[in-house]
Amino acid sequence: MFTSQFEELTWAIIILRLSLSLVSGILIGLERKFRNHPAGMKTHAIVCIGSALASLLSIEMFYTFYNGGFEGDIKLDMARIAAGVLTGIGFVGAGAIMKSSDGLFVTGLTTAATLWVTACLGLTIGMGYLKISVVALVAIFIANVPLRQLELKLNFNANCVRSMLITTKDKSLTMDFMKKLLDYHEIKIENFELVTAEYVSGSEDNVFALKYTIKLNNHVKFESLLQEISLDDNSLHVVESISM
């Protein structure tokens, strides 16, 4: 009835699998923390350990049930605990997703997906499929690190909509500068707002805040555009506008 996969759990097996889940969660979370995302090493480590613990619990319950002399028409479904973990992790992932108030873009999707796949990895480690776990860990790193560099190189952000907030003491000169700069780069303005001073933290008197929503193209990166604007003498401060 039993395969070697579902033999009785020893202390050595438990320590090995939980330790591997801890290390895996830390490694995955380290990449997210390095990029200043909301879920870092601790969150991913806890998710991975918790998922591994759920798998170990399923195995222990399975072993105990079928070796405990239970009789009658009773069945034990090992998949239920794992399904509950993957359902519950959706609430954790949802907390990492943020949508701008103007509804133009969403951030945190990669972090939410990483939390979900970390939970899957933890379940796999807990079940004892260590070969699959190692390959999956490598695949997760490839998806989060080299693929991100490839996206930047291919500029998949082209035609995506981004917003920026520019503070200035001379709105006319800044608006003229922005028109020339965006025309030069062939960037389309989707929306423009003159934001009131109360939305600008620490704003001084006679300081204006201009919010530009633009559609990028293949000719310039958003970060480079922000740097160009910051070099203008009339621009006091330039930041990406995520929420207002």
Backbone hydrogen bonds in HBPLUS format (Angstrom, degrees):
<---DONOR---> <-ACCEPTOR-->    atom                        ^
c    i                          cat <-CA-CA->   ^        H-A-AA   ^      H-
h    n   atom  resd res      DA  || num        DHA   H-A  angle D-A-AA Bond
n    s   type  num  typ     dist DA aas  dist angle  dist       angle   num
A0006-PHE N   A0003-THR O   3.11 MM   3  5.72 143.7  2.25 114.4 121.5     1
A0014-ILE N   A0010-THR O   3.04 MM   4  6.30 168.4  2.05 156.3 159.3     2
A0015-ILE N   A0011-TRP O   2.91 MM   4  6.04 170.0  1.92 154.0 156.8     3
A0016-LEU N   A0012-ALA O   2.95 MM   4  6.01 159.6  2.00 144.0 150.4     4
A0017-ARG N   A0013-ILE O   2.99 MM   4  6.14 172.2  2.00 156.0 157.5     5
A0018-LEU N   A0014-ILE O   3.01 MM   4  6.09 166.5  2.03 152.7 157.0     6
A0019-SER N   A0015-ILE O   2.90 MM   4  5.83 151.6  1.98 142.3 150.8     7
A0020-LEU N   A0016-LEU O   2.93 MM   4  6.10 156.5  1.99 146.8 153.3     8
A0021-SER N   A0017-ARG O   2.97 MM   4  6.16 151.2  2.06 141.6 149.5     9
A0022-LEU N   A0018-LEU O   2.96 MM   4  6.16 149.4  2.05 140.6 148.8    10
A0023-VAL N   A0019-SER O   2.97 MM   4  6.27 165.5  1.99 153.6 156.3    11
A0024-SER N   A0020-LEU O   2.91 MM   4  6.02 161.1  1.95 145.8 151.6    12
A0025-GLY N   A0021-SER O   2.94 MM   4  6.04 162.3  1.98 145.9 150.5    13
A0026-ILE N   A0022-LEU O   3.00 MM   4  6.22 156.7  2.06 148.8 155.3    14
A0027-LEU N   A0023-VAL O   2.97 MM   4  6.18 162.5  2.00 152.8 157.0    15
A0028-ILE N   A0024-SER O   3.01 MM   4  6.22 164.4  2.04 153.2 157.1    16
A0029-GLY N   A0025-GLY O   2.90 MM   4  5.93 163.8  1.92 146.9 152.3    17
A0030-LEU N   A0026-ILE O   2.84 MM   4  5.87 137.0  2.02 142.6 153.7    18
A0033-LYS N   A0029-GLY O   2.80 MM   4  5.99 159.7  1.84 153.7 159.6    19
A0034-PHE N   A0030-LEU O   2.91 MM   4  5.99 151.6  1.99 142.7 150.5    20
A0035-ARG N   A0032-ARG O   3.19 MM   3  5.31 134.0  2.41  96.3 108.2    21
A0037-HIS N   A0032-ARG O   3.09 MM   5  5.48 162.7  2.12 147.3 149.5    22
A0036-ASN N   A0033-LYS O   2.94 MM   3  4.94 160.7  1.98 109.5 111.6    23
A0044-HIS N   A0040-GLY O   3.13 MM   4  6.29 173.4  2.14 157.7 159.8    24
A0045-ALA N   A0041-MET O   2.86 MM   4  5.89 157.0  1.92 149.9 157.3    25
A0046-ILE N   A0042-LYS O   2.92 MM   4  6.05 164.0  1.95 151.1 155.1    26
A0047-VAL N   A0043-THR O   2.97 MM   4  6.16 160.0  2.01 149.2 155.0    27
A0048-CYS N   A0044-HIS O   2.96 MM   4  6.08 162.1  1.99 147.1 151.8    28
A0049-ILE N   A0045-ALA O   2.88 MM   4  6.05 163.7  1.90 151.6 156.5    29
A0050-GLY N   A0046-ILE O   2.84 MM   4  5.89 163.9  1.86 148.6 153.7    30
A0051-SER N   A0047-VAL O   3.00 MM   4  6.15 155.6  2.06 144.8 151.1    31
A0052-ALA N   A0048-CYS O   2.96 MM   4  6.16 159.2  2.01 146.6 152.6    32
A0053-LEU N   A0049-ILE O   2.81 MM   4  6.02 155.4  1.87 151.0 158.5    33
A0054-ALA N   A0050-GLY O   3.00 MM   4  6.26 148.8  2.10 141.1 148.9    34
A0055-SER N   A0051-SER O   3.07 MM   4  6.44 152.3  2.15 146.1 153.1    35
A0056-LEU N   A0052-ALA O   2.90 MM   4  6.20 163.1  1.92 154.5 159.1    36
A0057-LEU N   A0053-LEU O   2.87 MM   4  6.05 151.2  1.95 145.5 153.8    37
A0058-SER N   A0054-ALA O   3.01 MM   4  6.26 150.5  2.10 141.5 149.1    38
A0059-ILE N   A0055-SER O   2.99 MM   4  6.34 159.9  2.03 153.6 158.3    39
A0060-GLU N   A0056-LEU O   2.92 MM   4  6.11 164.5  1.95 150.2 154.5    40
A0061-MET N   A0057-LEU O   2.88 MM   4  5.99 159.9  1.92 149.2 154.9    41
A0062-PHE N   A0058-SER O   2.91 MM   4  6.04 156.5  1.97 145.0 152.0    42
A0063-TYR N   A0059-ILE O   2.88 MM   4  6.13 163.1  1.91 152.6 156.8    43
A0064-THR N   A0060-GLU O   2.87 MM   4  5.96 167.4  1.88 149.4 153.6    44
A0065-PHE N   A0061-MET O   2.84 MM   4  5.81 157.4  1.89 145.7 152.3    45
A0066-TYR N   A0062-PHE O   3.21 MM   4  6.35 170.0  2.22 149.0 150.7    46
A0067-ASN N   A0063-TYR O   3.08 MM   4  6.08 118.4  2.47 139.0 153.7    47
A0067-ASN N   A0064-THR O   3.37 MM   3  5.18 147.0  2.48  93.3 102.6    48
A0074-ILE N   A0072-GLY O   2.98 MM   2  5.68 130.4  2.23 105.8  91.2    49
A0083-ALA N   A0079-ALA O   2.92 MM   4  6.09 158.3  1.96 151.8 158.2    50
A0084-GLY N   A0080-ARG O   2.92 MM   4  6.14 150.8  2.01 144.5 152.5    51
A0085-VAL N   A0081-ILE O   2.98 MM   4  6.31 148.4  2.08 147.6 156.1    52
A0086-LEU N   A0082-ALA O   3.09 MM   4  6.40 165.7  2.11 154.6 156.8    53
A0087-THR N   A0083-ALA O   3.00 MM   4  6.17 144.4  2.13 141.8 151.8    54
A0088-GLY N   A0084-GLY O   2.91 MM   4  6.03 161.7  1.94 146.3 151.5    55
A0089-ILE N   A0085-VAL O   2.91 MM   4  6.08 149.4  2.00 151.8 159.8    56
A0090-GLY N   A0087-THR O   3.22 MM   3  5.62 149.1  2.32 105.2 114.0    57
A0091-PHE N   A0088-GLY O   3.09 MM   3  5.75 146.2  2.21 115.8 122.8    58
A0093-GLY N   A0089-ILE O   2.93 MM   4  6.21 166.0  1.95 155.7 159.2    59
A0094-ALA N   A0090-GLY O   2.95 MM   4  6.05 146.3  2.06 137.5 146.6    60
A0095-GLY N   A0092-VAL O   3.10 MM   3  5.38 133.5  2.32 101.8 113.8    61
A0096-ALA N   A0093-GLY O   2.99 MM   3  5.33 150.2  2.08 107.1 116.3    62
A0097-ILE N   A0094-ALA O   3.24 MM   3  5.34 153.5  2.32 101.6 109.3    63
A0098-MET N   A0107-THR O   2.80 MM   9  5.26 165.5  1.83 149.3 154.3    64
A0107-THR N   A0098-MET O   2.81 MM   9  5.26 169.4  1.82 162.4 165.5    65
A0100-SER N   A0105-PHE O   3.22 MM   5  6.06 176.2  2.22 178.1 177.3    66
A0103-GLY N   A0100-SER O   2.85 MM   3  5.14 155.4  1.91 109.8 118.0    67
A0112-ALA N   A0108-GLY O   2.95 MM   4  6.15 158.9  1.99 150.2 156.0    68
A0113-ALA N   A0109-LEU O   2.90 MM   4  6.12 158.9  1.94 148.5 154.4    69
A0114-THR N   A0110-THR O   2.81 MM   4  5.98 149.1  1.90 144.4 153.7    70
A0115-LEU N   A0111-THR O   2.92 MM   4  6.18 151.6  2.00 147.4 154.3    71
A0116-TRP N   A0112-ALA O   3.07 MM   4  6.34 154.7  2.13 144.0 150.8    72
A0117-VAL N   A0113-ALA O   2.95 MM   4  6.23 164.2  1.97 152.1 155.5    73
A0118-THR N   A0114-THR O   2.88 MM   4  5.96 141.7  2.03 139.8 150.8    74
A0119-ALA N   A0115-LEU O   3.02 MM   4  6.30 145.9  2.14 142.0 150.1    75
A0120-CYS N   A0116-TRP O   3.08 MM   4  6.50 152.2  2.16 144.0 151.7    76
A0121-LEU N   A0117-VAL O   2.88 MM   4  6.10 150.7  1.96 140.6 148.8    77
A0122-GLY N   A0118-THR O   2.89 MM   4  6.14 153.6  1.96 144.9 151.7    78
A0123-LEU N   A0119-ALA O   3.01 MM   4  6.31 156.7  2.07 148.9 154.4    79
A0124-THR N   A0120-CYS O   3.01 MM   4  6.27 154.6  2.08 145.4 152.5    80
A0125-ILE N   A0121-LEU O   2.89 MM   4  6.19 158.9  1.93 153.1 158.5    81
A0126-GLY N   A0122-GLY O   2.90 MM   4  6.05 164.4  1.93 150.0 154.7    82
A0127-MET N   A0123-LEU O   3.01 MM   4  6.20 147.2  2.13 143.1 151.2    83
A0129-TYR N   A0124-THR O   3.16 MM   5  5.67 147.6  2.27 166.6 159.3    84
A0128-GLY N   A0125-ILE O   2.93 MM   3  5.11 144.5  2.05 102.5 113.9    85
A0130-LEU N   A0128-GLY O   2.95 MM   2  5.44 131.6  2.19 104.3  90.1    86
A0133-SER N   A0129-TYR O   3.04 MM   4  6.26 152.1  2.12 144.6 153.4    87
A0134-VAL N   A0130-LEU O   2.98 MM   4  6.20 157.9  2.03 149.4 153.0    88
A0135-VAL N   A0131-LYS O   3.17 MM   4  6.43 168.9  2.19 151.7 154.5    89
A0136-ALA N   A0132-ILE O   2.85 MM   4  6.00 157.0  1.91 149.2 156.6    90
A0137-LEU N   A0133-SER O   2.86 MM   4  6.05 153.6  1.93 147.7 154.7    91
A0138-VAL N   A0134-VAL O   3.10 MM   4  6.39 160.3  2.14 150.0 154.2    92
A0139-ALA N   A0135-VAL O   2.95 MM   4  6.19 157.3  2.00 146.7 153.5    93
A0140-ILE N   A0136-ALA O   2.89 MM   4  6.13 150.2  1.97 149.7 157.2    94
A0141-PHE N   A0137-LEU O   3.18 MM   4  6.47 156.3  2.23 145.7 151.2    95
A0142-ILE N   A0138-VAL O   3.00 MM   4  6.31 156.1  2.05 150.3 157.2    96
A0143-ALA N   A0139-ALA O   2.97 MM   4  6.21 154.2  2.04 145.7 152.4    97
A0144-ASN N   A0140-ILE O   3.00 MM   4  6.22 148.0  2.10 145.4 153.9    98
A0145-VAL N   A0141-PHE O   2.86 MM   4  5.81 152.8  1.94 153.6 158.9    99
A0147-LEU N   A0142-ILE O   3.14 MM   5  6.33 157.6  2.19 169.7 176.7   100
A0148-ARG N   A0145-VAL O   3.14 MM   3  5.32 124.3  2.47 101.6 115.5   101
A0149-GLN N   A0145-VAL O   3.24 MM   4  6.61 157.0  2.30 154.1 159.8   102
A0150-LEU N   A0146-PRO O   2.96 MM   4  6.28 150.0  2.05 146.6 155.6   103
A0151-GLU N   A0147-LEU O   2.89 MM   4  6.14 152.6  1.97 145.7 152.5   104
A0152-LEU N   A0148-ARG O   3.05 MM   4  6.35 157.3  2.10 148.4 153.9   105
A0153-LYS N   A0149-GLN O   2.95 MM   4  6.17 152.4  2.03 143.3 151.3   106
A0154-LEU N   A0150-LEU O   2.88 MM   4  6.07 159.4  1.92 152.0 157.0   107
A0155-ASN N   A0151-GLU O   2.81 MM   4  5.75 114.2  2.24 133.0 150.1   108
A0156-PHE N   A0151-GLU O   3.19 MM   5  5.58 156.8  2.25 144.0 151.1   109
A0158-ALA N   A0155-ASN O   3.22 MM   3  5.94 162.4  2.25 119.0 120.7   110
A0160-CYS N   A0157-ASN O   3.03 MM   3  5.48 150.5  2.11 138.4 135.8   111
A0159-ASN N   A0216-LEU O   2.67 MM  57  4.72 140.3  1.82 106.9 118.8   112
A0216-LEU N   A0160-CYS O   3.02 MM  56  5.65 163.9  2.04 161.2 156.1   113
A0162-ARG N   A0214-ILE O   2.99 MM  52  5.60 156.4  2.04 155.3 162.9   114
A0214-ILE N   A0162-ARG O   2.83 MM  52  5.60 155.2  1.89 168.0 173.0   115
A0241-SER N   A0163-SER O   2.92 MM  78  5.10 159.6  1.96 109.4 115.9   116
A0164-MET N   A0212-TYR O   2.85 MM  48  5.38 151.8  1.93 152.3 161.7   117
A0212-TYR N   A0164-MET O   2.95 MM  48  5.38 150.8  2.03 151.7 159.5   118
A0165-LEU N   A0239-VAL O   2.75 MM  74  5.41 164.4  1.77 160.9 166.0   119
A0239-VAL N   A0165-LEU O   3.07 MM  74  5.41 159.7  2.11 147.5 153.9   120
A0166-ILE N   A0210-LEU O   2.80 MM  44  5.06 166.3  1.82 147.2 152.0   121
A0210-LEU N   A0166-ILE O   2.69 MM  44  5.06 167.8  1.70 154.1 155.9   122
A0167-THR N   A0237-HIS O   2.91 MM  70  5.21 162.7  1.94 150.6 156.2   123
A0236-LEU N   A0167-THR O   2.75 MM  69  5.39 154.3  1.82 153.2 158.2   124
A0168-THR N   A0208-PHE O   2.80 MM  40  5.28 154.8  1.87 150.0 158.2   125
A0208-PHE N   A0168-THR O   2.69 MM  40  5.28 171.8  1.70 170.5 167.7   126
A0174-THR N   A0170-ASP O   3.11 MM   4  6.31 162.7  2.14 153.5 159.0   127
A0175-MET N   A0171-LYS O   2.83 MM   4  5.89 156.1  1.89 145.1 151.5   128
A0176-ASP N   A0172-SER O   2.98 MM   4  6.20 154.5  2.04 145.7 152.8   129
A0177-PHE N   A0173-LEU O   2.89 MM   4  6.11 158.2  1.94 145.8 152.2   130
A0178-MET N   A0174-THR O   2.86 MM   4  6.06 159.0  1.90 149.0 154.7   131
A0179-LYS N   A0175-MET O   2.95 MM   4  6.11 155.3  2.02 144.4 150.7   132
A0180-LYS N   A0176-ASP O   3.10 MM   4  6.35 164.6  2.13 150.9 154.2   133
A0181-LEU N   A0177-PHE O   2.90 MM   4  6.10 161.6  1.93 151.0 156.8   134
A0182-LEU N   A0178-MET O   2.87 MM   4  5.91 171.3  1.88 152.4 155.0   135
A0183-ASP N   A0179-LYS O   2.96 MM   4  5.95 154.4  2.02 142.0 149.9   136
A0184-TYR N   A0180-LYS O   2.91 MM   4  6.00 150.0  2.00 141.1 149.6   137
A0185-HIS N   A0181-LEU O   3.09 MM   4  6.39 151.7  2.17 145.4 152.2   138
A0186-GLU N   A0182-LEU O   2.89 MM   4  5.85 105.1  2.46 132.0 150.1   139
A0187-ILE N   A0182-LEU O   2.85 MM   5  5.04 169.8  1.86 149.3 151.5   140
A0186-GLU N   A0183-ASP O   3.12 MM   3  4.78 150.3  2.21  93.3 102.2   141
A0215-LYS N   A0188-LYS O   2.97 MM  27  5.46 154.8  2.03 156.6 162.8   142
A0190-GLU N   A0213-THR O   2.62 MM  23  5.29 143.4  1.75 144.5 155.8   143
A0191-ASN N   A0213-THR O   3.08 MM  22  4.90 153.1  2.16 135.4 135.9   144
A0213-THR N   A0191-ASN O   2.87 MM  22  4.90 164.2  1.89 153.3 149.5   145
A0193-GLU N   A0211-LYS O   2.90 MM  18  5.02 151.0  1.99 143.6 151.1   146
A0211-LYS N   A0193-GLU O   2.83 MM  18  5.02 173.6  1.84 155.2 157.2   147
A0195-VAL N   A0209-ALA O   2.76 MM  14  5.15 136.0  1.95 150.9 159.9   148
A0199-TYR N   A0196-THR O   3.15 MM   3  6.02 163.7  2.18 124.1 128.2   149
A0200-VAL N   A0197-ALA O   3.00 MM   3  5.32 157.4  2.05 111.6 118.9   150
A0203-SER N   A0200-VAL O   3.24 MM   3  5.44 145.5  2.37 136.4 128.3   151
A0225-LEU N   A0221-LYS O   3.00 MM   4  6.29 150.2  2.09 149.4 158.4   152
A0226-LEU N   A0222-PHE O   3.02 MM   4  6.34 155.1  2.08 150.8 156.6   153
A0227-GLN N   A0223-GLU O   3.17 MM   4  6.44 149.8  2.27 140.2 148.0   154
A0228-GLU N   A0224-SER O   3.03 MM   4  6.34 154.3  2.10 146.4 153.0   155
A0229-ILE N   A0225-LEU O   3.04 MM   4  6.34 158.6  2.09 151.7 156.9   156
A0230-SER N   A0226-LEU O   3.00 MM   4  6.18 153.6  2.07 144.4 151.7   157
A0231-LEU N   A0228-GLU O   3.24 MM   3  5.37 141.7  2.40  98.0 108.4   158
A0232-ASP N   A0229-ILE O   3.09 MM   3  5.52 159.1  2.13 112.0 118.5   159
A0235-SER N   A0232-ASP O   3.14 MM   3  5.46 153.5  2.22 109.4 117.3   160
